[in-house]
Amino acid sequence: MGLTLTLIILFGAAAVVALSRYMTNRPYEPGKARHIPWNLIMITAAAVGILMLVHVFSLIGIDVGGGRRMP
């Protein structure tokens, strides 16, 4: 996966996190059920964003392996 696609996914995940944060913090309306688990969506998008950030670092040449090398 190239740098362009990785950055698109990274910024998309950031947008989903921001939207989920907004939707989670809306005031509760009595009588209306929340059908979409925004907290779970936010956690999943944040995890994808972290993975894409690590992938960007590895694409630009920053060692993210923590000193461990595969034999």
Buried (B, 14 or more C-beta within 10 A) or exposed (E): EEEEEBBEBBEBBBEBBEBBBEBBEEEEEEEEEEEEEBEEBBEBBBEBBEBBBEBBEEEEEEEEEEEEEEE
